[in-house]
Every structure is written in C-alpha cells, then in structure tokens.
C-alpha cells in the first residue's frame, strides 16, 4: 500500500519519519512552500521538529492533488482545519487515519464526522495515544490505539502499514472513544500546567489527573464511548503523558497561564497549536447540552477567557464535598 501524511507539523513529520523507518517511500503534504523546499533539500523541518534528520525516502509536496491516488493517508492537520483540507483534495476511495486531536469549533463534531462529510468515499480510522513527536521521530518505543470504524478487516489493512518495531498499535473499533480521549486530555493538560505554573505541587496535579479522568469518562460514556477504551492508551495513557511534561504544548500553555501570562498573548505567539484552547469552549457547550458535570474543563474555559488563575483554583477547591464514586460531579 502507498502511504502519505497530510500535515508537516511536529506530529505529522514524526509520523512520516516513523513510516519511512523501514525504507518505505512516504509523501508528506505541507502548506508552507518554504517547508516543502527545506524537507526535500535539507532533510530537516527546522520550524516544527528541529531535532530530526529526515529519511531520504520522505518527499514533501505542496500539492494536495499529488496525495489523491495514495492508498492510505495519515491526516495530521490542526483539528480546526481538517475539514477544509480534506474537502480540497480530489476524492478517491482510501483509508484515512485521523491523527489530529480535537473537536470542531462551531459544530461540536468529532473529527471522524468531519472526515466522513469531507471525504465520503473513504474508510475512517483514528490513531491516538501517548505520543510526543520528538520521541516517535527518534525511534523510541511507543504504543497507540488504532481504532477502525470498519472493524478488523480495516485493521488488517492498516496495522501492518503503521506498525514498526518501536511503534506498536493496538486494535479498537471504538472510534468515538479514541477521539474523545485525545480531545478531552488536551484541555486537562492545560489545567495541569496551571497547577505547575502556580506552584501547587505534585499532590494537586495527581488529584487533578484523577478527577479530570472522571470527567473524561462521564463525557465519553454520554456520547457513546466505551469505558475500557478511555481506560487505555488513547484515554488514560495519553492523559498521564500530557499532564506531566512541558513537552506537551497544552501543558506548556497552562503553565504560562499559571505564571501570569495572558491567553490571547500566548495563543498569538505560538508557532504550534495547543488544541486544548480550541476544544475547551466546545466541550463546555457539549457538556451543558448533555447535562454532564465537567468542572475542571469549565475552569480551563474560564482561564482562557481571562479569569485569574488563583481565583479559578479557589473556586474548584470550594465546591461541595461529595462521594468520590457514583456522583454526577
């Protein structure tokens, strides 16, 4: 099977490098003409993944039409731009492996719904899990969930395409669960960054991860995800990773907020996208629509609107006492 990657940010470039690690030819699409030229001439991506020297079998293009005839595409555009990019690519039956984590602002659609509408002839899968781009590019051991909407037949096509000695996919058919885990954890990572920026300690961060996971589980099950999916790599696994390191863009954003910087200033400054900042308002709206209590997610939304971090944390700590299990909140 021929394979390509749509999106040459850090994660897209890392995935291309992983796919090329067995000598496979990989075509990667980038929006920026200068980045296409740099990848093809210097074998580097100094803007998004400066640590990696890229394989000679990776070729970059700025023409979406060149991607159209490939058998499988890993789609790694920012979540808010995925629909537009796919709609502008010539239609062709293929496997689309969605690697972007987020929920579409304005519509509340998960990425698999966006992709189905933009590319109705394609088979949809979702790749998600605890994955820092620089570690994947360096060939360090990584495990992910590969959720296939069409079940084991699709898994049999895609798994051999993406599996490598140091990159191990696990099968699921719960596309909704895989997407929700990756989306909600980005917002919770911002909250954990705030805790770190305020100097509130490891106890507070551990508690926030546990209570945040409870919010993820409530939200996911209300939208049809399975609890065991959210307990796996694409839910709890990804949550632990991104809530614990400044290598996470979302954690770094939260840390800067906790240290007193303003959200609009931080978002304007960033070369890379912290998807949690776009996902938080959508999650708050969807949670209200489905009557799901998500106080930590709501607190992040308030912070991004400009509320003072210590006041937001104080409000969380002042909530009524209740049982840990079996409570709606």
C-alpha positions in Angstrom: 0.0 0.0 0.0 1.2 3.5 -0.8 1.0 6.0 2.1 1.2 9.7 2.7 0.9 12.2 5.6 -1.2 15.3 5.3 0.3 18.0 7.6 4.0 18.7 8.3 3.9 20.0 11.8 5.8 18.2 14.5 3.5 15.2 14.8 3.0 14.8 11.0 6.7 14.9 10.4 7.4 12.4 13.2 4.8 10.0 11.7 6.4 10.4 8.3 9.8 9.6 9.8 8.3 6.6 11.6 6.7 5.3 8.4 9.9 5.7 6.5 12.0 3.9 9.1 11.7 0.6 7.1 12.7 2.2 3.9 9.2 2.9 2.6 8.5 5.8 0.3 6.4 8.4 2.2 4.8 11.6 0.7 4.1 14.4 3.1 2.0 17.5 2.3 2.9 20.9 3.8 1.0 24.1 3.4 4.2 26.2 3.5 6.3 26.3 0.3 9.5 27.0 2.2 8.9 24.0 4.4 8.4 21.8 1.3 11.7 23.0 -0.1 13.6 22.5 3.2 12.3 18.9 3.7 13.3 18.0 0.1 16.7 19.7 0.1 18.0 19.7 3.7 16.1 16.7 5.1 15.0 18.8 8.1 12.0 20.6 9.5 13.6 23.4 11.5 10.2 25.1 12.2 8.4 22.2 13.8 10.7 19.3 14.5 14.3 20.6 14.6 15.7 17.6 16.4 15.1 15.2 13.5 17.2 14.4 10.4 14.6 13.1 8.0 14.8 9.9 5.9 15.8 10.1 2.3 12.6 8.2 1.4 10.4 11.1 2.6 9.3 13.6 -0.1 7.3 16.7 0.5 4.8 18.4 -1.7 2.5 21.4 -1.5 0.0 20.0 -4.0 -2.9 18.1 -2.4 -3.6 16.6 -5.8 -0.4 14.5 -5.5 -1.9 12.8 -2.4 -5.1 11.8 -4.1 -4.0 8.5 -5.5 -2.4 7.1 -2.4 -4.0 4.1 -0.7 -3.8 5.4 2.9 -3.4 8.9 4.3 -2.5 9.9 7.9 -4.3 13.2 8.4 -2.4 15.4 10.9 -3.7 18.9 10.2 -4.8 21.0 13.1 -8.3 19.8 14.0 -10.0 23.1 13.1 -8.6 22.9 9.5 -9.1 19.2 8.8 -12.5 19.5 7.0 -11.3 22.3 4.7 -8.1 20.4 3.7 -9.9 17.1 3.0 -12.6 18.9 1.0 -10.0 20.4 -1.2 -8.4 17.1 -2.0 -9.6 15.1 -5.1 -11.9 12.3 -4.0 -10.6 8.8 -4.2 -11.5 5.7 -2.1 -8.8 5.3 0.5 -8.2 4.7 4.2 -8.0 8.0 6.2 -6.2 7.6 9.5 -7.1 10.6 11.6 -4.2 11.7 13.9 -5.4 15.1 15.0 -6.9 15.5 18.4 -9.8 17.9 18.8 -13.5 18.8 18.3 -14.6 21.1 15.6 -15.5 24.6 16.9 -18.9 25.8 16.0 -20.4 22.4 15.2 -19.2 20.2 18.1 -18.3 17.4 15.6 -15.7 14.8 16.3 -13.0 14.5 13.6 -14.4 11.3 12.2 -17.7 13.0 11.4 -15.8 15.9 9.8 -13.8 13.5 7.7 -16.9 11.5 6.6 -18.6 14.6 5.4 -15.5 16.0 3.6 -14.4 12.6 2.1 -17.5 10.4 1.9 -15.8 7.6 -0.1 -13.1 7.0 2.5 -12.8 4.5 5.3 -12.1 6.2 8.6 -9.7 5.2 11.4 -8.3 7.1 14.3 -4.8 6.8 15.7 -4.4 8.2 19.2 -2.3 7.6 22.3 0.6 8.9 24.5 2.9 10.2 21.8 5.4 13.0 22.0 6.5 13.7 18.4 10.2 14.1 19.1 10.3 10.6 20.8 8.5 8.9 17.9 10.8 10.6 15.4 13.8 9.3 17.4 12.5 5.7 17.2 11.8 5.5 21.0 9.2 2.8 22.0 5.6 4.0 21.6 2.2 2.3 21.8 -1.0 3.7 20.4 -4.7 2.8 19.9 -5.7 2.3 16.2 -9.5 2.5 16.2 -11.0 1.3 12.9 -14.6 2.3 12.0 -14.9 -0.7 9.7 -13.5 -3.2 12.2 -11.0 -6.0 11.8 -10.9 -6.0 8.0 -9.7 -2.4 8.0 -7.3 -3.2 10.9 -5.8 -5.9 8.8 -5.1 -3.4 6.0 -3.8 -0.5 8.2 -2.0 -2.1 11.1 0.9 -3.6 9.0 1.3 -0.2 7.3 1.9 1.7 10.6 3.4 -1.0 12.9 7.1 -0.8 13.5 9.5 -2.4 16.0 9.2 0.7 18.2 5.7 1.7 17.2 3.0 -0.7 18.3 -0.7 -0.2 17.5 -3.5 -1.9 19.5 -6.8 -2.6 17.8 -10.1 -1.0 18.8 -13.4 -0.4 16.9 -14.4 2.4 19.3 -13.6 5.4 17.1 -15.7 7.7 19.4 -13.8 6.7 22.5 -10.4 7.1 20.8 -11.3 10.6 19.7 -12.9 11.7 22.9 -9.8 10.6 25.0 -7.5 12.6 22.7 -9.7 15.7 22.8 -10.5 15.9 26.5 -7.0 15.2 27.7 -5.7 18.3 25.9 -8.0 20.5 28.0 -7.0 18.7 31.2 -3.3 19.1 30.3 -3.8 22.9 30.3 -5.3 22.6 33.8 -2.3 20.6 35.0 0.1 23.2 33.5 -1.7 25.9 35.5 -1.2 23.8 38.7 2.5 23.6 37.9 2.7 27.3 37.0 1.1 28.3 40.3 3.5 26.0 42.2 0.7 24.0 43.8 2.7 20.8 44.0 2.5 17.1 42.9 -0.4 16.2 45.1 -2.6 18.7 43.4 -1.6 17.6 39.9 -2.2 13.9 40.7 -5.7 14.8 42.1 -6.4 16.8 39.1 -5.5 14.0 36.7 -7.7 11.6 38.6 -10.7 13.9 38.8 -10.1 15.0 35.2 -10.2 11.4 34.1 -13.6 11.1 35.8 -14.8 14.0 33.7 -13.4 12.3 30.5 -15.2 9.1 31.4 -18.6 10.8 32.1 -18.4 12.8 28.9 -17.3 9.8 26.8 -19.9 7.4 28.0 -22.6 10.0 27.5 -21.5 10.3 23.8 -21.3 6.5 23.3 -17.7 5.8 24.1 -16.7 2.6 26.0 -15.2 2.9 29.4 -12.5 0.4 28.6 -11.3 2.5 25.6 -10.9 5.5 27.8 -9.0 3.4 30.3 -6.5 2.6 27.6 -3.7 4.2 25.7 -5.9 6.8 23.9 -7.5 8.0 27.2 -5.8 7.5 30.5 -2.4 6.8 28.9 -2.4 10.0 26.9 -3.8 11.9 29.8 -0.9 10.9 32.1 1.7 11.8 29.5 0.4 15.2 28.5 -0.4 16.3 32.1 3.2 15.7 33.2 5.6 17.4 30.9 6.4 20.7 29.2 6.9 18.7 26.0 3.1 18.9 25.8 2.0 22.1 24.1 -1.2 22.2 26.2 0.7 21.7 29.5 3.1 24.5 28.5 0.2 26.8 27.7 -1.3 26.1 31.1 2.0 26.6 32.9 2.4 30.0 31.3 -1.2 30.9 32.3 -0.4 29.9 35.9 2.7 32.1 35.8 0.6 35.1 35.0 0.7 35.4 31.2 -2.5 36.2 29.2 -4.2 33.6 27.0 -4.6 35.9 23.9 -0.9 36.9 24.1 0.2 33.2 24.4 -2.0 32.0 21.5 -0.9 34.8 19.2 2.7 33.9 20.0 2.7 30.2 19.3 4.1 28.6 16.2 2.3 25.3 17.1 -1.3 24.8 18.0 -2.4 24.0 21.6 -5.6 22.2 20.5 -7.0 22.2 24.1 -7.6 26.0 23.8 -9.9 25.5 20.9 -11.5 22.4 22.4 -12.4 23.8 25.8 -15.3 26.1 24.7 -16.8 23.3 22.6 -16.5 20.8 25.5 -18.3 23.2 27.8 -21.1 23.7 25.3 -21.5 20.0 24.7 -21.4 19.2 28.4 -24.1 21.7 29.1 -26.2 20.3 26.2 -25.9 16.7 27.6 -26.1 17.8 31.3 -22.6 16.4 32.1 -20.7 18.0 35.0 -17.2 19.0 33.9 -15.9 21.5 36.5 -12.2 21.2 35.6 -12.9 21.7 31.9 -15.1 24.7 32.7 -12.4 26.1 34.9 -10.0 25.9 31.9 -12.5 27.7 29.7 -12.8 30.4 32.3 -9.0 30.8 32.4 -8.8 31.1 28.7 -11.5 33.8 28.8 -9.2 35.8 31.2 -10.2 34.8 34.7 -7.4 35.0 37.4 -5.8 31.5 37.9 -5.8 31.5 41.7 -9.4 32.6 41.8 -10.4 29.7 39.4 -8.4 27.2 41.5 -10.0 28.5 44.7 -13.5 28.1 43.2 -12.7 24.5 42.3 -11.5 23.7 45.8 -14.6 25.3 47.4 -17.0 23.0 45.6 -19.3 21.0 47.9 -17.9 17.8 49.4 -19.3 14.5 47.9 -18.6 10.8 47.4 -15.7 10.1 45.0 -17.6 7.3 43.1 -21.1 7.3 41.9 -21.5 11.1 42.0 -22.6 13.1 39.0 -19.8 15.5 39.7 
